[in-house]
Amino acid sequence: MHGSGYQRPTTRQAQGAQRSRINLARGVAALALASAHFASAAHAEADFPDKPLRLLIGFPAGSTADIIARNFTGPLATALGQPVVVDNRAGAGSSIAAEVVAKAAPDGHTLLLSTIANTINPALYRLSFDFTRDITGVAMLAESNALLIAAMDAPRTLAEAIATAKAKPDALQFGSSGNGTFTHLYGELLNLSAGVQIGHVPYRGSTQVLTDIMAGRLSLGFITAAPVLASIKANRARALATTGTRRSSALPDVPTFSESGVAGFEAGLWFGLNTTAGTPRATIERLNREVVRIMGTPEMREVLARQGIDPTPSSAQAFDTFITQDTAKWARVVKAAGVRAD
């Protein structure tokens, strides 16, 4: 044997060969797993959707959320090759609709038209689901400005209103569409951010808020932009500031809260699309691609602009991050202001 040229491997060489075989086996297994993952993802996307989709809206027909939904569901149905059925489930600040989605099968066929109400509700109500855990984002859709408006004999700017509130704490009051609504929390956020204590007057809806401001019976109020534009342009009410990161195209002379030196109002009245947590990532990505494309078309921008709404499509991941941050923000406001829902 010695003369044959064969040399017995050393212990170190044998161990090295064993490690190589193990690493090779692991590599083959990892490659097989990755291939299975990609095949599964491709299969999930190829099979989706295999039946009609249902879009839950937590507000009645004719609401801003409903208007947005009914404008993009047609193009979405065409793109997906399946009908998209709108299901209005008004009540509990959109939590009834959200609960349906939270408890649906995680296959992407049940969707939610979400709004700012869904990130406020967890701080106000005991819900049977966790919005950030049981529901996942598909895409941010659009944003509408909310305005702080004032009576014509009230302060003319946000800075003047803040100065007045500091000098005479009982001089001003703000109206909202009800306790715990986003218009109420915007007022409490203003109090916290500006270090003032403007009193709150809850109404049963925004129509009476605008009526009392135009009549001079109420100093201030938070209200969505679309219903009040005509009154502002007719000099029956004055807009002091707008929420969001940019000025409203319909009211280009009205500064944002940030421009007026008040932080926290960078997000306006937003609208998004969500589905059940656990839905395959490939399905969410398919939905996201179609929705982002549809919301970016000139036709969609033109339709929504007439309602004072700006398309703001995003990735699913960015929308999930936003929801987490917005939920935490409103929880802080509700706790600090001691807000209670009706």
N, C-alpha and C positions, 0 to 999 in steps of 0.2 A: 504494500500500500504506500509505503514511504516513497518508493520510486515512481509511483504513478503521477506525482505532481499534485495530488489532492491534499488540501490543508483544511483541517477541522476549523469551522468558524469559532472565533473567540466569543466569550459570553457577551461582550459589548456589541459585537457584530450581529449576533443572534437577536439581542434585544432591539437593535436598530431595525432589523428586518421585520420583527414583530410589530414595532410601532408603525412602520411604513404600511404594513398590511391593514392595521387598524385604521390608520388615517385614510387609506384608500377606501376602506369599507364605509367609513363615516362620510367621506366625500360623495360616494355613490348614493348613500342613503339621503344625504342633504339634497343632492341633485334630483333624486326621485321625489322627495317631498316638495321641492320647489316646483317641479314639473306638475305634480298633482295639484298644487295650489293654483298655478296659473291655468291649468285645465279646468279646475273647479270654478275659478273666477270667470273664465271665458264662457263656461257652460251656463253660469248664473246670469250673465249679461245676455247671452243668446236666448235664454228662456224667458227673460223679462221684457215686457209684461205678458202673461199668458191668460189674462182675464181683465175686465174693466177695472179702472182705478177709482177710488172714492176720495174726494177732497172734502174734509171736514172744515167748516167755518163756524167760529163761535159767535157770530153776529148775524143779524137778520139780512134778508135780501135788501139791496140798495145801500148798504153800509159801504164805507171805503174799502174794507177788506173784501167784501163781496164783489165790488166793482173790479178790483185787481184780479181776483180769482177768475171771474167770468171772461176777462180779456185774455188771459194766458192759457186757460184750459183747452180752448179750441185748437190753437197751434200745438199744444203739448199732445193732445189726442192724435193729431195728424202725424206728429213725429214718432210717437210710440206705437201707432197702429192699433190702439185700443181706446174706447170711450173713457173720458174722465168725468165722473158724475159728481156734481157739487151737492153737498149735504149740509144745509144750514142748521146748526144745533146751537141756537142762541141760549145764553144763560150763564150765570156764575162767572161773568167776566171771561168767557171763552174756556173755562175749565171743563165744562161738560164735553165739548168737542175734543179737547186735549186728552181727556180720560179715555175716550174711544180709541184714539190713536195709540196711547200708551199701552193699552191692553190688546191691541190687534196682533195678528200674526206678523212676525218680522220679515216680510217679503217685499216691502216697498209698494204694495198695492193700496195701502191706506195712508193718506197724507193729511197734513194739518196746515192750514193757512194761519200761521202764528202772528202775534202782534206783541207790542210792549206789555199788554195786559198779562201775558203768560209769564213774564219775568217778574211782574209785581205780585201776582197772586200767591206764590209760595210764602211770602212774608205776611200775608193777611189772612189766609185760610188754611185749615187743616185739610189737605188734599189726600186722596187715596193713591196718589202716584207722585213720583219725583220727576219734575219736568226736565231737569238736566241729566238724570240717569236713565229714565224710561223712554225718552224721546230724543231723537238725534237730528241734527241739522242736515238739510239738503242744500239750501242756498238762501242767503239774504235776497229779497226780491226788490223792495222799494222803500222809499222813505217820504213822508209828508211832513212839512214844517208845522209845528205848533207855535202859536203866537201868544205873547203877553200883550193884551190890549187894554186900553184905558179909556175912560170917559173923556170927552173933549175938555172938561174943566179940571181934569186931574193932571198930575205931573206929565210933562211933555216928553221926557226921556227916562230910561231906566235908572240912570244916575240920580236924577231928580227924585224919582220914586223912592229909591233907597235912602237918600238924604232926608226926605220927608218922614219916612218910617223910623229913622233913627232919632230925629228931632221930636216927632210927635207920634208915639207908638200906636195911638188909637185913631190916627187920621185916615188910614187907608185900610181897606179890606179887599180880599180877592175872592172871586167866585169860581166854583168848579162844577162839573156835572155830577158830583156826588162824592161822598166819603170813600176813600180808597181808590178812586179812579186816577188815571194818569194825570188828569188836569189838576187834581188835588195834590198829588205827590210832586208835580212840577212846582206848585206854590210852596210846599214845604222844603223842597230842594233850594228854592230861591232864599227862603228864610235862613236855612243852614249855611248856604254859600256866602250870603251877603251879611250875615250876622244881624238880621233884623227879625221882627216878629209881627208880620202882617197877618191880621186875622182872617180866618177862613169862613166863607159862607157857602155851604153845600146846596146845590140845586138838584132837581130831578131832570137832568139833561142840560145841554149847552144852549138851547134856544132861549131860555129865560135869562141865562147869564148875559147873552148878547143884548136882549131886550132891556134889561136893567142898566147895563152900561150905557147904551144909547140914550136912555132916559135920564141918566145922571144919578140914578139911585145906588149905583155900585161903582167903586173906583177902578178896580182892576179885575181881570179874569184871564185864565188860560183857556184857549180854544183852538181847534184845528183851523188851518188857514182857509181851506176852501169855502166854508159857509160864511166867512166874515169879510171876504175880499170886497164884495160890493159895498158893504157898509163903510169900510175904511176908505175906499175910493170916493165915496159920497160925503166924506168928512163927518160921518155920524159916530165914528169911533176912531181911536188912534192906536196904531201898532207901535209898541215900544221896543220889542226885541223878538227874534225868532230863534227857535231851537235848530240844531243841526250844525254841520261844519261849514256851511256856505249859505249865503243869503238866498231868499226865495226869488226865483225868476219873475214871479208875479208882483213882488214888492222889493225891488232892488235897492231902495233907499232905506230899508229897515235893517239895522245891524243885527248880527247874531249876538247871543249872550256872551260868547267868548270875546267878541270885539268890544263889548260893553264892559268887560272886566269881571264877568261872573262865570266861574268854571262849573262844569258838570252837565252842561246842556248840549254837549257835542252830538249826541244821538237824538234824532227827532222821533216822530211817531213812525216806527219801523214796521215792516211786514216781511215775513219770511215763509219758507216752505220746510216742513219737517216730516219725518216718518218715524216708525217704531224703532227703538234701539235694538240692535242685533241684526238689522237688515244687512245683507251682504254688501261689502264695500263696492263691488262692481256695480250693483244695482243703484246705489247712491250716486256713484260717479256718472252712470248713464243719465239719471235724472238731472243731475247738476249740469251736465253738458248741454242738455236740451233746454233747460230753464234759463241758463245764462245766455244761450244763443237767442232765445225768444225775447227775453227782457231787453236785449241790446239792439233789437231791430228798430229802425226808424219809425215803423208803424206803431209799435208798442210805446215808444217814447212820446210820440205825438198824442196818442189816445190818453195816456196817463197825465201828460202835461196839462191837458184841459181840465183835469181834476186837481191840479196843484200837487201832483205826485211825481217824484223823480225815481226812475229805475236805478237800483244800486246793487246789481248782482254780485255774488261773492262765491268763493269756494266753500265746500261743506265744512272744512276744518276751520276756516276763518269765522264762519257763522257760529259754530259750536263754541269757539273761544269768546265771541261777542256775547252769546247767551249767558255763559258762565259769569262774565264780568258784569253784565247788566243785572242779572239776578242778585249778585252781591251788592251792587250799588243801591238798588231799591230796598234791599233788606236793611242796609244802614240807615237810609232815609226813614223808613217806617219805624225802626227802633228809636232813632234819635228824636223823631217828632211825636212818638206815641200815637201813631195813626191807628184808627180802628175802622174797619169796614162797616157799612150799614147792615 
